[in-house]
Amino acid sequence: MQYVVELELEDDGRWLAAIPSMPGVMAYGVTEKDALAYVEALALRVIADQLEHGETSPEHLDVSFVIA
């Protein structure tokens, strides 16, 4: 699975990182790097939860993130 991360600098100076293919998976950070780290961690938590509840298959699980 490859997830596209969109990064945006907000008017207040914070960075917003979001993964459009995963509704609700977005995070703010003081820096671009922070926002990216937070959103990746959140996405991995969502994937782990899906695995635990049988909503996705662990077979050949390969996750990567790319910046749009």
DSSP file (Angstrom, degrees, kcal/mol; ACC not computed):
  #  RESIDUE AA STRUCTURE BP1 BP2  ACC     N-H-->O    O-->H-N    N-H-->O    O-->H-N    TCO  KAPPA ALPHA  PHI   PSI    X-CA   Y-CA   Z-CA
    1    1 A M              0   0    0      0, 0.0    63,-1.9     0, 0.0     2,-0.5   0.000 360.0 360.0 360.0 133.3    0.0    0.0    0.0
    2    2 A Q  E     -a   64   0A   0     61,-0.2     2,-0.5    63,-0.0    63,-0.2  -0.982 360.0-161.2-120.9 128.8    1.3    3.4   -0.9
    3    3 A Y  E     -a   65   0A   0     61,-2.8    63,-2.4    -2,-0.5     2,-0.5  -0.918  11.7-138.8-113.9 132.1   -0.3    6.5    0.7
    4    4 A V  E     -a   66   0A   0     -2,-0.5     2,-0.5    61,-0.2    17,-0.3  -0.758  16.1-154.5 -89.2 129.7    0.1   10.0   -0.7
    5    5 A V  E     -a   67   0A   0     61,-3.4    63,-3.0    -2,-0.5     2,-0.5  -0.914   1.8-155.3-107.2 126.3    0.7   12.7    2.0
    6    6 A E  E     -B   18   0B   0     12,-3.2    12,-2.3    -2,-0.5     2,-0.4  -0.878   9.4-161.7-100.3 131.5   -0.4   16.2    1.2
    7    7 A L  E     +B   17   0B   0     -2,-0.5     2,-0.4    10,-0.2    10,-0.2  -0.911  11.0 176.4-114.3 139.4    1.4   19.0    3.1
    8    8 A E  E     -B   16   0B   0      8,-2.2     8,-3.0    -2,-0.4     2,-0.6  -0.993  27.6-133.0-145.2 134.3    0.2   22.5    3.5
    9    9 A L  E     -B   15   0B   0     -2,-0.4     6,-0.2     6,-0.2     5,-0.1  -0.779  30.4-142.3 -86.3 120.2    1.5   25.5    5.4
   10   10 A E    >   -     0   0    0      4,-3.2     3,-1.9    -2,-0.6    -1,-0.0  -0.334  22.9-107.7 -79.3 162.8   -1.4   27.1    7.3
   11   11 A D  T 3  S+     0   0    0      1,-0.3    -1,-0.1     2,-0.1    -2,-0.0   0.797 119.3  57.7 -59.9 -29.7   -1.9   30.8    7.8
   12   12 A D  T 3  S-     0   0    0      2,-0.1    -1,-0.3     1,-0.0     3,-0.1   0.411 122.2-104.4 -85.2   3.5   -0.8   30.5   11.5
   13   13 A G  S <  S+     0   0    0     -3,-1.9     2,-0.2     1,-0.3    -2,-0.1   0.307  81.2 124.4  95.1  -9.3    2.5   29.0   10.5
   14   14 A R        -     0   0    0     -5,-0.1    -4,-3.2     1,-0.0     2,-0.4  -0.507  58.8-124.3 -81.5 155.1    1.7   25.4   11.4
   15   15 A W  E     -BC   9  29B   0     14,-3.1    14,-2.1    -6,-0.2     2,-0.5  -0.827  17.8-156.0 -98.2 137.7    2.1   22.6    8.9
   16   16 A L  E     -BC   8  28B   0     -8,-3.0    -8,-2.2    -2,-0.4     2,-0.4  -0.964   7.7-170.7-113.5 126.3   -0.9   20.3    8.1
   17   17 A A  E     +BC   7  27B   0     10,-2.9    10,-2.6    -2,-0.5     2,-0.3  -0.963  11.6 173.6-115.3 133.9   -0.2   16.8    6.8
   18   18 A A  E     -BC   6  26B   0    -12,-2.3   -12,-3.2    -2,-0.4     8,-0.2  -0.985  30.4-146.3-140.5 149.7   -3.1   14.7    5.5
   19   19 A I    >   -     0   0    0      6,-2.3     3,-2.2     3,-0.3     6,-0.4  -0.907  15.2-163.4-114.0  99.7   -3.6   11.4    3.7
   20   20 A P  T 3  S+     0   0    0      0, 0.0    -1,-0.1     0, 0.0   -15,-0.1   0.784  86.0  58.6 -57.3 -31.5   -6.7   11.9    1.5
   21   21 A S  T 3  S+     0   0    0    -17,-0.3   -18,-0.0     1,-0.2    -2,-0.0   0.540 102.9  58.3 -77.7  -4.3   -7.3    8.2    1.0
   22   22 A M  S X  S-     0   0    0     -3,-2.2     3,-2.4     3,-0.2    -3,-0.3  -0.818  91.2-137.7-124.1  88.9   -7.6    7.7    4.7
   23   23 A P  T 3  S+     0   0    0      0, 0.0     3,-0.1     0, 0.0    -2,-0.1  -0.156  85.6  13.9 -50.9 132.2  -10.5   10.0    5.9
   24   24 A G  T 3  S+     0   0    0      1,-0.2     2,-1.3    -4,-0.1     0, 0.0   0.344  88.5 126.5  86.1  -6.4   -9.7   11.8    9.1
   25   25 A V    <   +     0   0    0     -3,-2.4    -6,-2.3    -6,-0.4     2,-0.3  -0.712  35.7 122.4 -90.1  96.2   -6.0   11.0    9.0
   26   26 A M  E     -C   18   0B   0     -2,-1.3     2,-0.3    -8,-0.2    -8,-0.2  -0.984  34.1-174.1-150.7 152.5   -4.4   14.4    9.4
   27   27 A A  E     -C   17   0B   0    -10,-2.6   -10,-2.9    -2,-0.3     2,-0.3  -0.997  16.5-135.5-152.0 148.3   -2.0   16.0   11.8
   28   28 A Y  E     +C   16   0B   0     -2,-0.3     2,-0.3   -12,-0.2   -12,-0.2  -0.742  23.3 178.8-100.5 152.2   -0.5   19.4   12.6
   29   29 A G  E     -C   15   0B   0    -14,-2.1   -14,-3.1    -2,-0.3    -2,-0.0  -0.988  39.3-125.4-148.8 156.1    3.1   20.1   13.3
   30   30 A V  S    S+     0   0    0     -2,-0.3     2,-0.3   -16,-0.2    -1,-0.1   0.866 102.7  28.8 -67.0 -36.4    5.4   23.0   14.1
   31   31 A T  S  > S-     0   0    0    -16,-0.1     4,-2.3     1,-0.1     5,-0.2  -0.793  88.2-111.8-119.2 165.1    7.6   22.0   11.2
   32   32 A E  H  > S+     0   0    0     -2,-0.3     4,-2.2     1,-0.2     5,-0.2   0.899 120.0  52.7 -59.1 -41.8    6.9   20.1    8.0
   33   33 A K  H  > S+     0   0    0      2,-0.2     4,-2.4     1,-0.2    -1,-0.2   0.898 108.2  50.0 -63.5 -42.0    9.0   17.2    9.3
   34   34 A D  H  > S+     0   0    0      2,-0.2     4,-2.6     1,-0.2     5,-0.2   0.942 110.7  48.8 -61.8 -48.3    6.9   17.1   12.6
   35   35 A A  H  X S+     0   0    0     -4,-2.3     4,-2.4     1,-0.2     5,-0.2   0.901 111.9  49.8 -59.9 -41.8    3.6   17.1   10.7
   36   36 A L  H  X S+     0   0    0     -4,-2.2     4,-2.1     2,-0.2    -1,-0.2   0.920 111.5  48.0 -63.8 -44.7    4.8   14.3    8.4
   37   37 A A  H  X S+     0   0    0     -4,-2.4     4,-2.1     1,-0.2    -2,-0.2   0.909 112.9  48.7 -62.9 -42.5    6.0   12.2   11.3
   38   38 A Y  H  X S+     0   0    0     -4,-2.6     4,-2.2     1,-0.2    -2,-0.2   0.905 112.3  46.8 -65.8 -42.3    2.7   12.6   13.2
   39   39 A V  H  X S+     0   0    0     -4,-2.4     4,-2.4    -5,-0.2    -1,-0.2   0.870 111.7  51.1 -71.6 -34.6    0.5   11.8   10.2
   40   40 A E  H  X S+     0   0    0     -4,-2.1     4,-2.2    -5,-0.2    -1,-0.2   0.918 110.8  48.9 -66.0 -42.0    2.6    8.7    9.4
   41   41 A A  H  X S+     0   0    0     -4,-2.1     4,-1.8     2,-0.2    -2,-0.2   0.910 112.1  48.8 -62.8 -42.5    2.3    7.5   13.0
   42   42 A L  H  X S+     0   0    0     -4,-2.2     4,-2.2     2,-0.2    -2,-0.2   0.917 109.7  51.6 -63.9 -43.4   -1.5    8.1   12.9
   43   43 A A  H  X S+     0   0    0     -4,-2.4     4,-2.5     1,-0.2    -1,-0.2   0.899 108.6  51.3 -60.8 -41.0   -1.9    6.2    9.6
   44   44 A L  H  X S+     0   0    0     -4,-2.2     4,-2.4     1,-0.2    -1,-0.2   0.864 108.1  52.3 -65.6 -35.0    0.0    3.2   11.0
   45   45 A R  H  X S+     0   0    0     -4,-1.8     4,-2.3     2,-0.2    -1,-0.2   0.905 109.9  49.0 -65.1 -40.6   -2.3    3.2   14.1
   46   46 A V  H  X S+     0   0    0     -4,-2.2     4,-2.3     2,-0.2    -2,-0.2   0.923 111.9  48.4 -63.8 -44.7   -5.3    3.1   11.7
   47   47 A I  H  X S+     0   0    0     -4,-2.5     4,-2.3     2,-0.2    -2,-0.2   0.911 110.9  51.1 -62.6 -42.5   -3.8    0.3    9.7
   48   48 A A  H  X S+     0   0    0     -4,-2.4     4,-2.5     1,-0.2    -1,-0.2   0.909 109.9  49.9 -61.2 -42.4   -3.0   -1.7   12.9
   49   49 A D  H  X S+     0   0    0     -4,-2.3     4,-1.6     1,-0.2    -1,-0.2   0.901 109.6  51.0 -63.6 -41.1   -6.6   -1.2   14.1
   50   50 A Q  H  <>S+     0   0    0     -4,-2.3     5,-2.8     1,-0.2     6,-0.9   0.896 110.5  49.5 -63.0 -40.2   -7.9   -2.4   10.7
   51   51 A L  H ><5S+     0   0    0     -4,-2.3     3,-1.3     1,-0.2    -2,-0.2   0.927 109.2  51.6 -63.2 -45.4   -5.7   -5.5   11.0
   52   52 A E  H 3<5S+     0   0    0     -4,-2.5    -1,-0.2     1,-0.3    -2,-0.2   0.811 114.4  43.4 -61.8 -31.0   -6.9   -6.2   14.5
   53   53 A H  T 3<5S-     0   0    0     -4,-1.6    -1,-0.3    -5,-0.2    -2,-0.2   0.272 113.8-113.7-101.4  10.5  -10.5   -6.0   13.4
   54   54 A G  T < 5S+     0   0    0     -3,-1.3    -3,-0.2    -4,-0.2    -4,-0.1   0.724  78.5 127.9  68.8  21.9  -10.1   -8.0   10.2
   55   55 A E  S   <S+     0   0    0     -5,-2.8     2,-0.3    -6,-0.2    -4,-0.2   0.607  75.1  25.0 -85.8 -12.2  -10.8   -5.1    8.0
   56   56 A T  S    S-     0   0    0     -6,-0.9    -2,-0.1    -9,-0.1    -1,-0.1  -0.972  84.6-111.9-146.1 158.1   -7.6   -5.6    5.9
   57   57 A S        -     0   0    0     -2,-0.3    -6,-0.1     1,-0.1    -7,-0.0  -0.759   8.9-150.7 -96.9 135.6   -5.4   -8.5    5.2
   58   58 A P    >   +     0   0    0      0, 0.0     3,-1.6     0, 0.0     2,-0.1   0.571  60.1 120.4 -78.4  -7.6   -1.8   -8.7    6.6
   59   59 A E  T 3  S-     0   0    0      1,-0.3     3,-0.2     3,-0.0    -2,-0.1  -0.364  90.6  -8.2 -61.9 128.4   -0.7  -10.8    3.6
   60   60 A H  T 3  S-     0   0    0      1,-0.2     2,-0.5    -2,-0.1    -1,-0.3   0.844  86.7-177.6  54.9  38.4    2.1   -9.0    1.8
   61   61 A L    <   +     0   0    0     -3,-1.6     2,-0.4     2,-0.0    -1,-0.2  -0.564  11.6 161.7 -72.1 119.3    1.7   -5.9    3.8
   62   62 A D        -     0   0    0     -2,-0.5     2,-0.4    -3,-0.2    -3,-0.0  -0.921  15.4-169.7-142.3 110.4    4.1   -3.3    2.6
   63   63 A V        +     0   0    0     -2,-0.4     2,-0.3   -61,-0.1   -61,-0.2  -0.864  10.3 167.1-109.7 134.7    3.3    0.3    3.5
   64   64 A S  E     -a    2   0A   0    -63,-1.9   -61,-2.8    -2,-0.4     2,-0.4  -0.986  21.1-145.4-142.1 155.1    5.1    3.4    2.1
   65   65 A F  E     -a    3   0A   0     -2,-0.3     2,-0.4   -63,-0.2   -61,-0.2  -0.956  13.2-173.3-120.9 137.2    4.4    7.1    2.2
   66   66 A V  E     -a    4   0A   0    -63,-2.4   -61,-3.4    -2,-0.4     2,-0.5  -0.981  24.8-123.0-128.9 144.0    5.1    9.6   -0.5
   67   67 A I  E      a    5   0A   0     -2,-0.4   -61,-0.2   -63,-0.2   -63,-0.1  -0.728 360.0 360.0 -87.7 130.0    4.8   13.4   -0.4
   68   68 A A              0   0    0    -63,-3.0    -1,-0.1    -2,-0.5   -62,-0.1   0.480 360.0 360.0 -70.4 360.0    2.5   14.8   -3.1
